[in-house]
Amino acid sequence: MHPFFFKVADLHKRIALLSKSESPEGRLEAQRLAGEIPLELQQEAEKLHEEMKAAGTLRHSPWLSILGVEGCPPGTVISEGHSMFHWLCWFKYGRTVERLLREYESGSLRAAKQLHGLSLEYDKWRFGKQDPNKLKFKADLDHFELMIGGLNLGIKELTAEELADCFDELSPCGKQHYPENLRKLRARILKVFPPAL
């Protein structure tokens, strides 16, 4: 694993734990940390990005697909509403908004129901009636984020046991992780987001 992964994972763990805090101060600190990524971490990310790009080992982030911003030029500003709508769609239904809309346009009643449900969940958030940190999904958000965050940084090469040890240390859930479960999660993610050839 690349050392940068551990730095980012540690920051993610701090933010995740604070965002689930009972205290308003803790949740505000989580927002501050998420919105003010340390400059040295940003610079290290940019340097690593350029090194991987030059070496031909850079893969596109799954977040680009999930948030519906593939193909957007660097520096594009994405609204919080756009991000939330796409994020909710992915974690609620396991597909991108674009795919859900294609299914809807093809006449899928299931997709129509899901699109209406997604719009309702989004509006609950928009009107301040839904805290996204308290939503429950099939996929564990923290595990998913850790896994995709490590795709460029060596997580694919870990054995299942090493993967469990890594998640025991870095996951904010505080639970024991089972090698076989994480191996399956990694396989599912790699199936949906295969490395570019």
Stockholm file with secondary structure:
# STOCKHOLM 1.0

chainA/1-197         MHPFFFKVADLHKRIALLSKSESPEGRLEAQRLAGEIPLELQQEAEKLHEEMKAAGTLRHSPWLSILGVEGCPPGTVISEGHSMFHWLCWFKYGRTVERLLREYESGSLRAAKQLHGLSLEYDKWRFGKQDPNKLKFKADLDHFELMIGGLNLGIKELTAEELADCFDELSPCGKQHYPENLRKLRARILKVFPPAL
#=GR chainA/1-197 SS CCHHHHHHHHHHHHHHHHHTCSSHHHHHHHHHHHHSCCHHHHHHHHHHHHHHHHHTCCCCCHHHHHTTCTTCCTTCCCCHHHHHHHHHHHHHHSSCHHHHHHHHHTTCHHHHHHHHHHHHHHHHHHTTCCCGGGCCCSSCHHHHHHHHHTTTTTGGGSCHHHHHHHHHHHCTTCSCCCHHHHHHHHHHHHHHSCCCC
#=GC SS_cons         CCHHHHHHHHHHHHHHHHHTCSSHHHHHHHHHHHHSCCHHHHHHHHHHHHHHHHHTCCCCCHHHHHTTCTTCCTTCCCCHHHHHHHHHHHHHHSSCHHHHHHHHHTTCHHHHHHHHHHHHHHHHHHTTCCCGGGCCCSSCHHHHHHHHHTTTTTGGGSCHHHHHHHHHHHCTTCSCCCHHHHHHHHHHHHHHSCCCC
//
